[in-house]
């Protein structure tokens, strides 16, 4: 009997049986961290309703089996990816989780319509969000001089003094050098919206 108890094969079988019992005990539940996947009737109903919305009819028996197989494969892949840490430090996953959390928060707030007073209070608290586009109207004078520096600067200062003396109604088209760009821009807001100067 003592020689049988010292047999390595017996030790191997006993440890294997203990390990098998341990995994059966730990794998009794379904979910992340276990090796068991249970497809509940609620999940089957969810798969059926998604299929029905997409195709306008409930799935046939073979189609439902395919949906369940795909669900199980997705669950296996998700668990493996999570176990490998592929969900950490991933911008796409982080954005999706944030989006889901925001959807849940919006649902928790409810769909109550705000009152006129609440809307006005929001507008008063955030006026920068409700302003119109910034629009500019201006006249420009093009100076084309050979070289750079003091010659161009002196010409620009001379024209500026002339414009200030003449006032805002000065015809800028007769000043400076010719260019293909218009000399007058009205209601400019990032688009090429050019009108004749008034």
RAVEN-V813520 format. One record per residue. N is the residue number from 0. RES is the residue in one small letter. SS is DSSP state (@ for helix, = for strand, . for the rest). NEAR is the number of other C-alpha atoms within 12 Angstrom. D_CENTER is the distance of its C-alpha to the mean C-alpha in Angstrom with 1 decimal. Layout:
((N;RES;SS;NEAR;D_CENTER) (N;RES;SS;NEAR;D_CENTER))
This chain:
((0;x;.;6;70.6) (1;x;@;7;69.6) (2;x;@;9;69.0) (3;x;@;10;66.7) (4;x;@;13;64.6) (5;x;.;11;64.2) (6;x;.;13;63.0) (7;x;@;12;59.5) (8;x;@;13;58.7) (9;x;@;15;59.2) (10;x;@;14;57.0) (11;x;@;14;54.2) (12;x;@;14;54.6) (13;x;@;15;54.6) (14;x;@;14;51.4) (15;x;@;14;49.7) (16;x;@;14;50.7) (17;x;@;14;49.5) (18;x;@;15;46.1) (19;x;@;14;45.9) (20;x;@;14;46.8) (21;x;@;13;44.2) (22;x;@;17;41.3) (23;x;@;16;42.6) (24;x;@;15;42.6) (25;x;@;17;39.1) (26;x;.;19;37.7) (27;x;.;16;39.0) (28;x;.;15;35.6) (29;x;.;19;32.5) (30;x;.;19;29.1) (31;x;.;20;27.3) (32;x;.;19;30.1) (33;x;.;20;32.6) (34;x;.;21;33.7) (35;x;.;20;34.2) (36;x;.;25;31.8) (37;x;.;22;32.9) (38;x;.;22;31.7) (39;x;.;15;32.5) (40;x;@;11;33.6) (41;x;@;11;30.6) (42;x;@;18;28.3) (43;x;@;26;30.6) (44;x;@;18;30.4) (45;x;@;20;26.6) (46;x;@;27;26.8) (47;x;@;27;29.5) (48;x;@;19;27.7) (49;x;@;18;24.6) (50;x;@;21;27.0) (51;x;@;17;29.0) (52;x;@;13;26.0) (53;x;@;12;25.1) (54;x;@;13;28.7) (55;x;.;11;30.6) (56;x;.;14;33.1) (57;x;.;21;33.3) (58;x;.;24;33.3) (59;x;.;14;36.7) (60;x;@;12;37.9) (61;x;@;11;37.1) (62;x;@;19;33.6) (63;x;@;24;33.1) (64;x;@;17;34.4) (65;x;@;18;31.8) (66;x;@;26;29.0) (67;x;@;27;30.3) (68;x;@;19;30.8) (69;x;@;17;27.2) (70;x;@;23;26.1) (71;x;@;24;28.5) (72;x;@;16;27.4) (73;x;@;15;23.7) (74;x;@;24;24.9) (75;x;@;23;27.0) (76;x;@;18;24.3) (77;x;@;20;21.9) (78;x;@;23;24.8) (79;x;@;18;25.8) (80;x;@;16;22.4) (81;x;@;18;22.2) (82;x;@;16;25.8) (83;x;.;11;25.1) (84;x;.;13;22.3) (85;x;.;17;19.6) (86;x;.;20;17.1) (87;x;.;14;17.6) (88;x;.;11;15.8) (89;x;.;14;13.2) (90;x;@;12;9.7) (91;x;@;13;8.3) (92;x;@;16;10.7) (93;x;@;15;10.0) (94;x;@;14;6.3) (95;x;@;14;8.0) (96;x;@;16;10.9) (97;x;@;14;9.4) (98;x;@;14;8.2) (99;x;@;14;11.7) (100;x;@;14;13.3) (101;x;@;14;12.1) (102;x;@;14;13.4) (103;x;@;13;16.6) (104;x;@;13;17.0) (105;x;@;13;16.9) (106;x;@;12;19.4) (107;x;@;11;21.5) (108;x;@;12;21.8) (109;x;.;11;23.2) (110;x;.;9;23.4) (111;x;.;10;26.1) (112;x;.;10;26.4) (113;x;.;13;26.7) (114;x;.;10;30.1) (115;x;@;10;30.8) (116;x;@;11;31.8) (117;x;@;13;28.4) (118;x;@;14;26.6) (119;x;@;14;29.1) (120;x;@;13;28.6) (121;x;@;16;24.8) (122;x;@;15;25.6) (123;x;@;14;28.3) (124;x;@;12;26.1) (125;x;.;12;23.3) (126;x;@;13;25.3) (127;x;@;12;23.2) (128;x;@;11;20.5) (129;x;@;13;23.1) (130;x;.;11;25.1) (131;x;.;9;25.8) (132;x;.;13;25.1) (133;x;.;14;27.4) (134;x;.;17;30.2) (135;x;=;17;32.9) (136;x;=;22;36.3) (137;x;=;23;38.3) (138;x;=;30;41.2) (139;x;.;27;41.3) (140;x;.;30;44.2) (141;x;.;24;44.0) (142;x;.;25;46.3) (143;x;.;17;47.1) (144;x;.;17;49.4) (145;x;.;10;50.4) (146;x;.;10;49.3) (147;x;.;13;47.1) (148;x;.;11;47.7) (149;x;@;13;50.6) (150;x;@;15;51.7) (151;x;@;18;48.4) (152;x;@;16;47.9) (153;x;@;15;51.4) (154;x;@;23;50.9) (155;x;@;24;47.7) (156;x;@;17;49.4) (157;x;@;19;52.4) (158;x;@;24;50.3) (159;x;@;24;48.4) (160;x;@;13;51.7) (161;x;@;19;53.0) (162;x;@;23;49.9) (163;x;@;14;50.2) (164;x;@;12;53.9) (165;x;@;13;53.5) (166;x;.;12;50.8) (167;x;.;16;47.6) (168;x;.;15;49.4) (169;x;.;22;50.3) (170;x;.;20;49.9) (171;x;@;30;47.6) (172;x;@;22;48.2) (173;x;@;16;51.6) (174;x;.;23;50.4) (175;x;.;25;49.2) (176;x;.;20;48.9) (177;x;.;17;47.7) (178;x;.;15;44.2) (179;x;.;10;42.3) (180;x;.;15;39.7) (181;x;.;22;40.6) (182;x;.;27;42.1) (183;x;=;27;40.6) (184;x;=;25;37.0) (185;x;=;23;36.5) (186;x;=;20;33.3) (187;x;=;18;31.2) (188;x;.;16;27.5) (189;x;.;14;25.9) (190;x;.;13;27.4) (191;x;.;16;30.9) (192;x;.;17;32.5) (193;x;.;22;36.1) (194;x;.;16;39.1) (195;x;.;17;42.7) (196;x;.;20;43.7) (197;x;.;15;45.5))
